[in-house]
Amino acid sequence: MAKVELKQPIVETISEEIKDAQSVVLVDYRGLTVAQDTELRKQLREAGVVYKVYKNTMMKRAFAGTEFEGLEGCLEGPSAIAISKDDATAPARILCKFAKGAEALELKGGVVEGTVYDVAGLTELAQIPSREELLSKLLGSIQSPITNFARVINQIAEKGGAEACEAAVPAEETAEAPAEEAAETPAE
């Protein structure tokens, strides 16, 4: 069996993993301890990110003709690939955060939603909160006025409903309003 035939299934596996991926990030993992590597893999797995080590030649073949072809220049030295199909910023966010505590981990580059980013670009992307965080902030800002309104209605109900509303408007204002309206209407 030829070497090409042995390598083809690996290239197909990589191609299948990057198909429909929102982001792909490449890192140099040399120097990580076993404990660090295990923790990194755990964090990525919990976020739904696929993290694997492949030979650069296999990744180059899988990237050929795809939006990830721009990463070919990053494939120098040992490379690991982090792939996310759900959260576009998850690989960059997790890897950048982890690299702060693990000096040995070096980001090489990545593609996020079709755009190729260098290390500086990935670091900027890592600052963007996750989709879930953004949705919860949005939900919180939508719920806040509704919660405040409900609280006011509840206070009015506790004070006696309509009586509380009438008590909130001074008696002089309610007495003057009909008199002013009567004065404004022409006499017949």
Rosetta constraint file for C-alpha pairs under 8 A:
AtomPair CA 1 CA 5 HARMONIC 6.64 0.50
AtomPair CA 1 CA 6 HARMONIC 7.43 0.50
AtomPair CA 2 CA 6 HARMONIC 6.74 0.50
AtomPair CA 3 CA 7 HARMONIC 6.25 0.50
AtomPair CA 4 CA 8 HARMONIC 6.04 0.50
AtomPair CA 5 CA 9 HARMONIC 7.59 0.50
AtomPair CA 6 CA 10 HARMONIC 7.78 0.50
AtomPair CA 7 CA 11 HARMONIC 6.42 0.50
AtomPair CA 7 CA 58 HARMONIC 7.37 0.50
AtomPair CA 8 CA 12 HARMONIC 6.13 0.50
AtomPair CA 9 CA 13 HARMONIC 6.10 0.50
AtomPair CA 10 CA 14 HARMONIC 6.33 0.50
AtomPair CA 10 CA 58 HARMONIC 6.93 0.50
AtomPair CA 11 CA 15 HARMONIC 6.07 0.50
AtomPair CA 11 CA 58 HARMONIC 5.45 0.50
AtomPair CA 11 CA 59 HARMONIC 6.87 0.50
AtomPair CA 11 CA 61 HARMONIC 6.51 0.50
AtomPair CA 11 CA 62 HARMONIC 5.27 0.50
AtomPair CA 12 CA 16 HARMONIC 6.04 0.50
AtomPair CA 12 CA 62 HARMONIC 7.00 0.50
AtomPair CA 13 CA 17 HARMONIC 6.22 0.50
AtomPair CA 14 CA 18 HARMONIC 6.23 0.50
AtomPair CA 14 CA 58 HARMONIC 7.91 0.50
AtomPair CA 14 CA 59 HARMONIC 6.86 0.50
AtomPair CA 14 CA 62 HARMONIC 6.02 0.50
AtomPair CA 15 CA 19 HARMONIC 6.02 0.50
AtomPair CA 15 CA 62 HARMONIC 5.06 0.50
AtomPair CA 15 CA 63 HARMONIC 7.24 0.50
AtomPair CA 17 CA 21 HARMONIC 7.33 0.50
AtomPair CA 17 CA 83 HARMONIC 7.35 0.50
AtomPair CA 18 CA 24 HARMONIC 7.42 0.50
AtomPair CA 18 CA 83 HARMONIC 6.70 0.50
AtomPair CA 20 CA 85 HARMONIC 6.38 0.50
AtomPair CA 21 CA 83 HARMONIC 6.53 0.50
AtomPair CA 21 CA 84 HARMONIC 5.64 0.50
AtomPair CA 21 CA 85 HARMONIC 4.22 0.50
AtomPair CA 21 CA 86 HARMONIC 7.61 0.50
AtomPair CA 22 CA 83 HARMONIC 7.86 0.50
AtomPair CA 22 CA 84 HARMONIC 5.90 0.50
AtomPair CA 22 CA 85 HARMONIC 5.01 0.50
AtomPair CA 22 CA 86 HARMONIC 6.62 0.50
AtomPair CA 22 CA 87 HARMONIC 6.97 0.50
AtomPair CA 22 CA 88 HARMONIC 5.01 0.50
AtomPair CA 22 CA 112 HARMONIC 5.96 0.50
AtomPair CA 22 CA 113 HARMONIC 5.02 0.50
AtomPair CA 22 CA 114 HARMONIC 7.65 0.50
AtomPair CA 23 CA 83 HARMONIC 5.89 0.50
AtomPair CA 23 CA 84 HARMONIC 5.40 0.50
AtomPair CA 23 CA 85 HARMONIC 6.87 0.50
AtomPair CA 23 CA 87 HARMONIC 7.87 0.50
AtomPair CA 23 CA 88 HARMONIC 5.17 0.50
AtomPair CA 23 CA 89 HARMONIC 7.22 0.50
AtomPair CA 23 CA 91 HARMONIC 7.40 0.50
AtomPair CA 23 CA 110 HARMONIC 7.20 0.50
AtomPair CA 23 CA 111 HARMONIC 5.43 0.50
AtomPair CA 23 CA 112 HARMONIC 4.25 0.50
AtomPair CA 23 CA 113 HARMONIC 5.93 0.50
AtomPair CA 23 CA 114 HARMONIC 7.81 0.50
AtomPair CA 24 CA 68 HARMONIC 7.76 0.50
AtomPair CA 24 CA 81 HARMONIC 6.78 0.50
AtomPair CA 24 CA 82 HARMONIC 5.59 0.50
AtomPair CA 24 CA 83 HARMONIC 4.61 0.50
AtomPair CA 24 CA 84 HARMONIC 6.59 0.50
AtomPair CA 24 CA 91 HARMONIC 7.32 0.50
AtomPair CA 24 CA 110 HARMONIC 5.40 0.50
AtomPair CA 24 CA 111 HARMONIC 5.28 0.50
AtomPair CA 24 CA 112 HARMONIC 6.53 0.50
AtomPair CA 25 CA 81 HARMONIC 5.78 0.50
AtomPair CA 25 CA 82 HARMONIC 5.15 0.50
AtomPair CA 25 CA 83 HARMONIC 6.68 0.50
AtomPair CA 25 CA 91 HARMONIC 6.43 0.50
AtomPair CA 25 CA 92 HARMONIC 6.68 0.50
AtomPair CA 25 CA 107 HARMONIC 7.63 0.50
AtomPair CA 25 CA 108 HARMONIC 7.57 0.50
AtomPair CA 25 CA 109 HARMONIC 5.91 0.50
AtomPair CA 25 CA 110 HARMONIC 4.08 0.50
AtomPair CA 25 CA 111 HARMONIC 6.48 0.50
AtomPair CA 26 CA 74 HARMONIC 7.40 0.50
AtomPair CA 26 CA 79 HARMONIC 6.32 0.50
AtomPair CA 26 CA 80 HARMONIC 5.70 0.50
AtomPair CA 26 CA 81 HARMONIC 4.71 0.50
AtomPair CA 26 CA 82 HARMONIC 6.42 0.50
AtomPair CA 26 CA 107 HARMONIC 6.26 0.50
AtomPair CA 26 CA 108 HARMONIC 5.41 0.50
AtomPair CA 26 CA 109 HARMONIC 5.58 0.50
AtomPair CA 26 CA 110 HARMONIC 5.93 0.50
AtomPair CA 27 CA 79 HARMONIC 5.59 0.50
AtomPair CA 27 CA 80 HARMONIC 5.34 0.50
AtomPair CA 27 CA 81 HARMONIC 6.53 0.50
AtomPair CA 27 CA 105 HARMONIC 6.90 0.50
AtomPair CA 27 CA 106 HARMONIC 5.51 0.50
AtomPair CA 27 CA 107 HARMONIC 4.37 0.50
AtomPair CA 27 CA 108 HARMONIC 5.14 0.50
AtomPair CA 27 CA 109 HARMONIC 7.35 0.50
AtomPair CA 28 CA 77 HARMONIC 7.37 0.50
AtomPair CA 28 CA 78 HARMONIC 5.80 0.50
AtomPair CA 28 CA 79 HARMONIC 5.01 0.50
AtomPair CA 28 CA 80 HARMONIC 6.36 0.50
AtomPair CA 28 CA 105 HARMONIC 5.96 0.50
AtomPair CA 28 CA 106 HARMONIC 5.08 0.50
AtomPair CA 28 CA 107 HARMONIC 6.34 0.50
AtomPair CA 28 CA 108 HARMONIC 6.82 0.50
AtomPair CA 29 CA 78 HARMONIC 7.11 0.50
AtomPair CA 29 CA 79 HARMONIC 6.81 0.50
AtomPair CA 29 CA 80 HARMONIC 6.71 0.50
AtomPair CA 29 CA 104 HARMONIC 6.74 0.50
AtomPair CA 29 CA 105 HARMONIC 5.06 0.50
AtomPair CA 29 CA 106 HARMONIC 6.68 0.50
AtomPair CA 30 CA 78 HARMONIC 7.06 0.50
AtomPair CA 30 CA 104 HARMONIC 6.41 0.50
AtomPair CA 30 CA 105 HARMONIC 6.93 0.50
AtomPair CA 31 CA 104 HARMONIC 5.11 0.50
AtomPair CA 31 CA 105 HARMONIC 7.34 0.50
AtomPair CA 32 CA 36 HARMONIC 5.86 0.50
AtomPair CA 32 CA 37 HARMONIC 6.01 0.50
AtomPair CA 32 CA 102 HARMONIC 7.21 0.50
AtomPair CA 32 CA 104 HARMONIC 5.71 0.50
AtomPair CA 32 CA 105 HARMONIC 6.66 0.50
AtomPair CA 33 CA 37 HARMONIC 6.12 0.50
AtomPair CA 34 CA 38 HARMONIC 6.05 0.50
AtomPair CA 35 CA 39 HARMONIC 6.18 0.50
AtomPair CA 36 CA 40 HARMONIC 6.06 0.50
AtomPair CA 36 CA 102 HARMONIC 7.43 0.50
AtomPair CA 37 CA 41 HARMONIC 6.12 0.50
AtomPair CA 38 CA 42 HARMONIC 6.18 0.50
AtomPair CA 39 CA 43 HARMONIC 6.27 0.50
AtomPair CA 40 CA 44 HARMONIC 6.23 0.50
AtomPair CA 40 CA 95 HARMONIC 7.88 0.50
AtomPair CA 40 CA 98 HARMONIC 7.09 0.50
AtomPair CA 41 CA 45 HARMONIC 5.96 0.50
AtomPair CA 41 CA 51 HARMONIC 6.73 0.50
AtomPair CA 42 CA 46 HARMONIC 6.14 0.50
AtomPair CA 43 CA 47 HARMONIC 6.47 0.50
AtomPair CA 43 CA 94 HARMONIC 7.33 0.50
AtomPair CA 44 CA 48 HARMONIC 6.41 0.50
AtomPair CA 44 CA 49 HARMONIC 5.01 0.50
AtomPair CA 44 CA 50 HARMONIC 7.00 0.50
AtomPair CA 44 CA 51 HARMONIC 7.01 0.50
AtomPair CA 44 CA 91 HARMONIC 7.15 0.50
AtomPair CA 44 CA 94 HARMONIC 6.92 0.50
AtomPair CA 45 CA 49 HARMONIC 5.31 0.50
AtomPair CA 45 CA 50 HARMONIC 6.50 0.50
AtomPair CA 45 CA 51 HARMONIC 7.67 0.50
AtomPair CA 47 CA 90 HARMONIC 6.93 0.50
AtomPair CA 48 CA 84 HARMONIC 6.74 0.50
AtomPair CA 48 CA 86 HARMONIC 7.52 0.50
AtomPair CA 49 CA 82 HARMONIC 6.29 0.50
AtomPair CA 49 CA 83 HARMONIC 5.46 0.50
AtomPair CA 49 CA 84 HARMONIC 4.78 0.50
AtomPair CA 49 CA 85 HARMONIC 7.63 0.50
AtomPair CA 49 CA 90 HARMONIC 7.41 0.50
AtomPair CA 49 CA 91 HARMONIC 6.65 0.50
AtomPair CA 50 CA 81 HARMONIC 7.85 0.50
AtomPair CA 50 CA 82 HARMONIC 5.51 0.50
AtomPair CA 50 CA 83 HARMONIC 5.00 0.50
AtomPair CA 50 CA 84 HARMONIC 6.48 0.50
AtomPair CA 51 CA 80 HARMONIC 6.93 0.50
AtomPair CA 51 CA 81 HARMONIC 5.57 0.50
AtomPair CA 51 CA 82 HARMONIC 4.39 0.50
AtomPair CA 51 CA 83 HARMONIC 6.46 0.50
AtomPair CA 52 CA 80 HARMONIC 5.57 0.50
AtomPair CA 52 CA 81 HARMONIC 5.50 0.50
AtomPair CA 52 CA 82 HARMONIC 6.76 0.50
AtomPair CA 53 CA 79 HARMONIC 6.26 0.50
AtomPair CA 53 CA 80 HARMONIC 4.26 0.50
AtomPair CA 53 CA 81 HARMONIC 6.24 0.50
AtomPair CA 54 CA 58 HARMONIC 6.73 0.50
AtomPair CA 54 CA 59 HARMONIC 6.79 0.50
AtomPair CA 54 CA 79 HARMONIC 6.87 0.50
AtomPair CA 54 CA 80 HARMONIC 6.45 0.50
AtomPair CA 54 CA 81 HARMONIC 7.59 0.50
AtomPair CA 55 CA 59 HARMONIC 6.55 0.50
AtomPair CA 55 CA 78 HARMONIC 7.56 0.50
AtomPair CA 55 CA 79 HARMONIC 7.27 0.50
AtomPair CA 56 CA 60 HARMONIC 6.07 0.50
AtomPair CA 56 CA 75 HARMONIC 5.57 0.50
AtomPair CA 56 CA 76 HARMONIC 7.27 0.50
AtomPair CA 56 CA 77 HARMONIC 7.93 0.50
AtomPair CA 56 CA 78 HARMONIC 7.52 0.50
AtomPair CA 56 CA 79 HARMONIC 6.79 0.50
AtomPair CA 57 CA 61 HARMONIC 6.29 0.50
AtomPair CA 58 CA 62 HARMONIC 6.27 0.50
AtomPair CA 59 CA 63 HARMONIC 5.93 0.50
AtomPair CA 60 CA 64 HARMONIC 6.14 0.50
AtomPair CA 60 CA 69 HARMONIC 7.39 0.50
AtomPair CA 60 CA 72 HARMONIC 6.02 0.50
AtomPair CA 60 CA 75 HARMONIC 7.69 0.50
AtomPair CA 63 CA 67 HARMONIC 7.46 0.50
AtomPair CA 63 CA 68 HARMONIC 5.26 0.50
AtomPair CA 63 CA 69 HARMONIC 4.79 0.50
AtomPair CA 63 CA 71 HARMONIC 7.87 0.50
AtomPair CA 63 CA 72 HARMONIC 7.65 0.50
AtomPair CA 64 CA 68 HARMONIC 7.59 0.50
AtomPair CA 64 CA 69 HARMONIC 5.36 0.50
AtomPair CA 65 CA 69 HARMONIC 6.38 0.50
AtomPair CA 67 CA 111 HARMONIC 7.81 0.50
AtomPair CA 67 CA 114 HARMONIC 5.80 0.50
AtomPair CA 67 CA 115 HARMONIC 7.95 0.50
AtomPair CA 68 CA 72 HARMONIC 7.91 0.50
AtomPair CA 68 CA 111 HARMONIC 6.30 0.50
AtomPair CA 68 CA 114 HARMONIC 7.54 0.50
AtomPair CA 68 CA 116 HARMONIC 7.65 0.50
AtomPair CA 70 CA 111 HARMONIC 7.97 0.50
AtomPair CA 70 CA 116 HARMONIC 6.33 0.50
AtomPair CA 71 CA 75 HARMONIC 6.97 0.50
AtomPair CA 71 CA 109 HARMONIC 6.79 0.50
AtomPair CA 71 CA 110 HARMONIC 6.62 0.50
AtomPair CA 71 CA 111 HARMONIC 7.47 0.50
AtomPair CA 71 CA 116 HARMONIC 7.23 0.50
AtomPair CA 74 CA 108 HARMONIC 5.74 0.50
AtomPair CA 74 CA 109 HARMONIC 6.31 0.50
AtomPair CA 75 CA 79 HARMONIC 6.63 0.50
AtomPair CA 82 CA 91 HARMONIC 6.04 0.50
AtomPair CA 83 CA 91 HARMONIC 6.92 0.50
AtomPair CA 84 CA 88 HARMONIC 6.39 0.50
AtomPair CA 84 CA 90 HARMONIC 7.09 0.50
AtomPair CA 84 CA 91 HARMONIC 6.72 0.50
AtomPair CA 87 CA 130 HARMONIC 7.11 0.50
AtomPair CA 87 CA 131 HARMONIC 6.80 0.50
AtomPair CA 88 CA 112 HARMONIC 6.12 0.50
AtomPair CA 88 CA 113 HARMONIC 6.80 0.50
AtomPair CA 89 CA 93 HARMONIC 5.90 0.50
AtomPair CA 89 CA 112 HARMONIC 7.36 0.50
AtomPair CA 89 CA 125 HARMONIC 6.44 0.50
AtomPair CA 89 CA 126 HARMONIC 6.38 0.50
AtomPair CA 89 CA 128 HARMONIC 7.13 0.50
AtomPair CA 89 CA 129 HARMONIC 7.97 0.50
AtomPair CA 89 CA 130 HARMONIC 6.75 0.50
AtomPair CA 90 CA 94 HARMONIC 5.95 0.50
AtomPair CA 90 CA 126 HARMONIC 7.72 0.50
AtomPair CA 90 CA 130 HARMONIC 6.82 0.50
AtomPair CA 91 CA 95 HARMONIC 5.88 0.50
AtomPair CA 92 CA 96 HARMONIC 5.82 0.50
AtomPair CA 92 CA 122 HARMONIC 5.80 0.50
AtomPair CA 92 CA 123 HARMONIC 7.07 0.50
AtomPair CA 92 CA 125 HARMONIC 6.73 0.50
AtomPair CA 92 CA 126 HARMONIC 5.20 0.50
AtomPair CA 93 CA 97 HARMONIC 6.15 0.50
AtomPair CA 93 CA 123 HARMONIC 7.73 0.50
AtomPair CA 93 CA 125 HARMONIC 7.12 0.50
AtomPair CA 93 CA 126 HARMONIC 3.91 0.50
AtomPair CA 93 CA 127 HARMONIC 6.86 0.50
AtomPair CA 93 CA 128 HARMONIC 7.76 0.50
AtomPair CA 94 CA 98 HARMONIC 6.02 0.50
AtomPair CA 94 CA 126 HARMONIC 7.59 0.50
AtomPair CA 95 CA 99 HARMONIC 5.94 0.50
AtomPair CA 95 CA 107 HARMONIC 7.56 0.50
AtomPair CA 96 CA 100 HARMONIC 6.58 0.50
AtomPair CA 96 CA 107 HARMONIC 7.56 0.50
AtomPair CA 96 CA 122 HARMONIC 7.91 0.50
AtomPair CA 96 CA 123 HARMONIC 6.38 0.50
AtomPair CA 96 CA 126 HARMONIC 6.54 0.50
AtomPair CA 97 CA 101 HARMONIC 7.41 0.50
AtomPair CA 97 CA 126 HARMONIC 7.95 0.50
AtomPair CA 98 CA 102 HARMONIC 6.15 0.50
AtomPair CA 98 CA 105 HARMONIC 7.91 0.50
AtomPair CA 99 CA 103 HARMONIC 5.73 0.50
AtomPair CA 99 CA 104 HARMONIC 7.34 0.50
AtomPair CA 99 CA 105 HARMONIC 5.29 0.50
AtomPair CA 99 CA 106 HARMONIC 6.81 0.50
AtomPair CA 107 CA 119 HARMONIC 5.98 0.50
AtomPair CA 108 CA 118 HARMONIC 6.87 0.50
AtomPair CA 108 CA 119 HARMONIC 5.97 0.50
AtomPair CA 109 CA 116 HARMONIC 7.48 0.50
AtomPair CA 109 CA 117 HARMONIC 5.71 0.50
AtomPair CA 109 CA 118 HARMONIC 4.58 0.50
AtomPair CA 109 CA 119 HARMONIC 5.38 0.50
AtomPair CA 109 CA 122 HARMONIC 7.07 0.50
AtomPair CA 110 CA 116 HARMONIC 5.77 0.50
AtomPair CA 110 CA 117 HARMONIC 5.24 0.50
AtomPair CA 110 CA 118 HARMONIC 6.59 0.50
AtomPair CA 110 CA 119 HARMONIC 7.93 0.50
AtomPair CA 110 CA 122 HARMONIC 7.04 0.50
AtomPair CA 111 CA 115 HARMONIC 5.24 0.50
AtomPair CA 111 CA 116 HARMONIC 4.33 0.50
AtomPair CA 111 CA 117 HARMONIC 5.88 0.50
AtomPair CA 112 CA 116 HARMONIC 6.61 0.50
AtomPair CA 112 CA 117 HARMONIC 7.40 0.50
AtomPair CA 117 CA 121 HARMONIC 5.12 0.50
AtomPair CA 117 CA 122 HARMONIC 5.97 0.50
AtomPair CA 118 CA 122 HARMONIC 6.22 0.50
AtomPair CA 119 CA 123 HARMONIC 6.15 0.50
AtomPair CA 120 CA 124 HARMONIC 6.39 0.50
AtomPair CA 121 CA 125 HARMONIC 6.25 0.50
AtomPair CA 122 CA 126 HARMONIC 6.08 0.50
AtomPair CA 123 CA 127 HARMONIC 6.97 0.50
AtomPair CA 124 CA 128 HARMONIC 7.56 0.50
AtomPair CA 129 CA 133 HARMONIC 5.90 0.50
AtomPair CA 129 CA 134 HARMONIC 6.32 0.50
AtomPair CA 130 CA 134 HARMONIC 6.31 0.50
AtomPair CA 131 CA 135 HARMONIC 6.10 0.50
AtomPair CA 132 CA 136 HARMONIC 6.10 0.50
AtomPair CA 133 CA 137 HARMONIC 6.22 0.50
AtomPair CA 134 CA 138 HARMONIC 6.20 0.50
AtomPair CA 135 CA 139 HARMONIC 6.04 0.50
AtomPair CA 136 CA 140 HARMONIC 5.99 0.50
AtomPair CA 137 CA 141 HARMONIC 6.22 0.50
AtomPair CA 138 CA 142 HARMONIC 6.25 0.50
AtomPair CA 139 CA 143 HARMONIC 6.01 0.50
AtomPair CA 140 CA 144 HARMONIC 6.03 0.50
AtomPair CA 141 CA 145 HARMONIC 7.57 0.50
AtomPair CA 142 CA 146 HARMONIC 7.25 0.50
AtomPair CA 143 CA 147 HARMONIC 5.93 0.50
AtomPair CA 144 CA 148 HARMONIC 6.19 0.50
AtomPair CA 145 CA 149 HARMONIC 6.08 0.50
AtomPair CA 146 CA 150 HARMONIC 6.14 0.50
AtomPair CA 147 CA 151 HARMONIC 6.14 0.50
AtomPair CA 148 CA 152 HARMONIC 6.34 0.50
AtomPair CA 149 CA 153 HARMONIC 6.25 0.50
AtomPair CA 150 CA 154 HARMONIC 6.02 0.50
AtomPair CA 151 CA 155 HARMONIC 6.25 0.50
AtomPair CA 152 CA 156 HARMONIC 6.27 0.50
AtomPair CA 153 CA 157 HARMONIC 6.18 0.50
AtomPair CA 154 CA 158 HARMONIC 6.16 0.50
AtomPair CA 155 CA 159 HARMONIC 6.31 0.50
AtomPair CA 156 CA 160 HARMONIC 6.51 0.50
AtomPair CA 156 CA 161 HARMONIC 5.43 0.50
AtomPair CA 156 CA 162 HARMONIC 7.93 0.50
AtomPair CA 156 CA 164 HARMONIC 5.98 0.50
AtomPair CA 156 CA 165 HARMONIC 7.14 0.50
AtomPair CA 157 CA 161 HARMONIC 4.42 0.50
AtomPair CA 157 CA 164 HARMONIC 7.85 0.50
AtomPair CA 159 CA 163 HARMONIC 7.70 0.50
AtomPair CA 159 CA 164 HARMONIC 5.63 0.50
AtomPair CA 160 CA 164 HARMONIC 5.51 0.50
AtomPair CA 161 CA 165 HARMONIC 6.73 0.50
AtomPair CA 162 CA 166 HARMONIC 6.26 0.50
AtomPair CA 163 CA 167 HARMONIC 5.98 0.50
AtomPair CA 164 CA 168 HARMONIC 6.06 0.50
AtomPair CA 165 CA 169 HARMONIC 6.84 0.50
AtomPair CA 166 CA 170 HARMONIC 7.73 0.50
AtomPair CA 167 CA 171 HARMONIC 8.00 0.50
AtomPair CA 169 CA 173 HARMONIC 7.06 0.50
AtomPair CA 169 CA 174 HARMONIC 7.31 0.50
AtomPair CA 170 CA 174 HARMONIC 6.92 0.50
AtomPair CA 171 CA 175 HARMONIC 6.17 0.50
AtomPair CA 172 CA 176 HARMONIC 6.02 0.50
AtomPair CA 173 CA 177 HARMONIC 6.16 0.50
AtomPair CA 174 CA 178 HARMONIC 7.43 0.50
AtomPair CA 175 CA 179 HARMONIC 7.10 0.50
AtomPair CA 176 CA 180 HARMONIC 6.13 0.50
AtomPair CA 177 CA 181 HARMONIC 6.29 0.50
AtomPair CA 178 CA 182 HARMONIC 6.13 0.50
AtomPair CA 179 CA 183 HARMONIC 6.25 0.50
AtomPair CA 180 CA 184 HARMONIC 6.30 0.50
AtomPair CA 181 CA 185 HARMONIC 6.54 0.50
